[in-house]
C-alpha cells in the first residue's frame, strides 16, 4: 500500500502516491495549518471563496482518493498533489500558515535567482548533499554525472532523438 503518514508539527497528514506523485489529504493540511475544530467546514468555505475569486484550477485539480480514516476504514477524501497543495496553503489566512508561506516565498525566490544565475543551482545542490551527509568525493562524482548526462541528452536533442520507442 502506498499510504503514508507525514508528521507536521506533531500532527498527521495522510499522503499517498497517485499518478506517480505524492497527493496529500487537504483536510489534514488545513487542520494542521489552521488548528480549526472543523477542518471540513473550513475547506468547504475556502473552496467556495477560491472559486468566487476565479481560482477554479484549484478545484479542478482536487481528487477524491481513498485513504485510511481515523476510524481505520478506507474513505474517499479530497486530495491534492504538491503543486495544488502549495496553492491551497497560500490562500489560507491563518497565522499558523505564515511560516510555511514564508518558506514557499523563499524557495520561489531562490528558483528565480537560479534562473538568472544557474551556478547558484549547482552550489545549492552541493550544499544539500553535504547537509544530508554525503562525502565530498560522492558529491563530486554525482555532480560530474549530472553534467555528463546533460551533455549527452543535449547532444541527442541536437540529433533529433525523441523520447519513447521507435515506431
KEVOPA-38188 format. One record per residue (C-alpha): residue number from 1; residue in one letter; x, y, z. Coordinates in nm, 2 decimals, decimal comma. Layout:
residues N
NUM  A  X  Y  Z
...
end
This chain:
residues 167
1  X  0,00  0,00  0,00
2  X  0,13  0,35  -0,09
3  X  -0,05  0,52  0,20
4  X  0,19  0,70  0,43
5  X  0,16  0,94  0,72
6  X  0,36  1,26  0,73
7  X  0,41  1,44  1,06
8  X  0,40  1,82  1,06
9  X  0,42  2,00  1,39
10  X  0,34  1,67  1,56
11  X  0,01  1,62  1,37
12  X  -0,05  1,36  1,10
13  X  -0,10  1,44  0,73
14  X  -0,21  1,15  0,52
15  X  -0,05  1,11  0,18
16  X  -0,05  0,86  -0,10
17  X  0,11  0,80  -0,44
18  X  -0,13  0,87  -0,72
19  X  -0,04  0,92  -1,09
20  X  0,33  0,87  -0,99
21  X  0,33  1,17  -0,75
22  X  0,25  1,24  -0,38
23  X  -0,10  1,35  -0,31
24  X  -0,20  1,49  0,04
25  X  -0,52  1,50  0,23
26  X  -0,64  1,86  0,21
27  X  -0,84  1,83  0,53
28  X  -0,53  1,72  0,72
29  X  -0,32  2,00  0,59
30  X  -0,59  2,26  0,67
31  X  -0,63  2,11  1,02
32  X  -0,26  2,15  1,08
33  X  -0,22  2,50  0,94
34  X  -0,54  2,65  1,10
35  X  -0,59  2,43  1,41
36  X  -0,97  2,47  1,34
37  X  -1,21  2,24  1,52
38  X  -1,39  2,19  1,19
39  X  -1,14  2,14  0,90
40  X  -1,41  2,01  0,66
41  X  -1,62  2,32  0,70
42  X  -1,31  2,54  0,67
43  X  -1,22  2,36  0,34
44  X  -1,57  2,38  0,21
45  X  -1,58  2,76  0,27
46  X  -1,23  2,80  0,13
47  X  -1,32  2,61  -0,19
48  X  -1,62  2,85  -0,24
49  X  -1,40  3,15  -0,18
50  X  -1,14  3,03  -0,43
51  X  -1,40  2,97  -0,69
52  X  -1,56  3,31  -0,64
53  X  -1,21  3,47  -0,68
54  X  -1,16  3,29  -1,01
55  X  -0,91  3,02  -0,89
56  X  -1,10  2,73  -1,05
57  X  -0,78  2,54  -1,12
58  X  -0,76  2,45  -0,75
59  X  -1,10  2,29  -0,76
60  X  -1,02  2,12  -1,09
61  X  -0,70  1,97  -0,95
62  X  -0,86  1,81  -0,64
63  X  -0,91  1,44  -0,65
64  X  -1,12  1,21  -0,43
65  X  -0,88  0,94  -0,32
66  X  -0,93  0,66  -0,07
67  X  -0,72  0,70  0,25
68  X  -0,73  0,54  0,59
69  X  -0,97  0,74  0,81
70  X  -0,92  0,79  1,18
71  X  -1,16  0,50  1,24
72  X  -0,93  0,27  1,04
73  X  -1,17  0,24  0,74
74  X  -1,08  0,34  0,38
75  X  -1,28  0,65  0,29
76  X  -1,26  0,90  0,00
77  X  -1,12  1,24  0,09
78  X  -1,02  1,54  -0,11
79  X  -0,66  1,52  -0,20
80  X  -0,42  1,74  -0,39
81  X  -0,07  1,70  -0,55
82  X  0,21  1,91  -0,42
83  X  0,17  2,20  -0,66
84  X  -0,21  2,23  -0,59
85  X  -0,15  2,19  -0,21
86  X  0,10  2,48  -0,22
87  X  -0,17  2,69  -0,39
88  X  -0,42  2,60  -0,13
89  X  -0,18  2,68  0,15
90  X  -0,11  3,02  0,00
91  X  -0,48  3,10  0,03
92  X  -0,52  3,01  0,39
93  X  -0,55  3,33  0,60
94  X  -0,41  3,19  0,92
95  X  -0,11  3,29  1,13
96  X  -0,02  2,92  1,16
97  X  0,03  2,90  0,78
98  X  0,26  3,20  0,77
99  X  0,59  3,02  0,84
100  X  0,50  2,78  0,55
101  X  0,41  3,07  0,32
102  X  0,75  3,24  0,40
103  X  0,93  2,91  0,32
104  X  0,74  2,89  -0,01
105  X  0,83  3,25  -0,09
106  X  1,19  3,19  -0,01
107  X  1,21  2,87  -0,23
108  X  1,04  3,06  -0,51
109  X  1,28  3,35  -0,48
110  X  1,58  3,10  -0,48
111  X  1,45  2,94  -0,81
112  X  1,42  3,28  -0,97
113  X  1,78  3,35  -0,87
114  X  1,88  3,02  -1,02
115  X  1,72  3,11  -1,35
116  X  1,92  3,43  -1,35
117  X  2,24  3,26  -1,24
118  X  2,24  2,88  -1,30
119  X  2,56  2,84  -1,10
120  X  2,35  2,90  -0,78
121  X  2,16  2,58  -0,85
122  X  2,48  2,38  -0,86
123  X  2,60  2,54  -0,54
124  X  2,27  2,48  -0,37
125  X  2,27  2,11  -0,48
126  X  2,62  2,06  -0,34
127  X  2,51  2,22  -0,01
128  X  2,20  2,00  0,01
129  X  2,40  1,68  -0,05
130  X  2,66  1,79  0,21
131  X  2,38  1,86  0,47
132  X  2,25  1,51  0,40
133  X  2,58  1,37  0,50
134  X  2,73  1,27  0,16
135  X  3,11  1,27  0,13
136  X  3,28  1,53  -0,08
137  X  3,40  1,25  -0,32
138  X  3,04  1,13  -0,36
139  X  2,92  1,48  -0,42
140  X  3,18  1,55  -0,68
141  X  3,11  1,22  -0,86
142  X  2,73  1,30  -0,86
143  X  2,78  1,65  -0,99
144  X  3,00  1,52  -1,27
145  X  2,74  1,25  -1,36
146  X  2,47  1,52  -1,38
147  X  2,69  1,73  -1,61
148  X  2,78  1,43  -1,84
149  X  2,41  1,33  -1,86
150  X  2,32  1,69  -1,95
151  X  2,58  1,69  -2,23
152  X  2,46  1,36  -2,36
153  X  2,09  1,44  -2,37
154  X  2,17  1,78  -2,52
155  X  2,36  1,60  -2,80
156  X  2,07  1,36  -2,85
157  X  1,83  1,66  -2,88
158  X  2,06  1,82  -3,14
159  X  2,05  1,50  -3,34
160  X  1,67  1,47  -3,33
161  X  1,64  1,18  -3,08
162  X  1,29  1,17  -2,93
163  X  1,16  1,00  -2,62
164  X  0,98  0,67  -2,64
165  X  1,02  0,36  -2,85
166  X  1,09  0,39  -3,22
167  X  0,79  0,30  -3,45
end
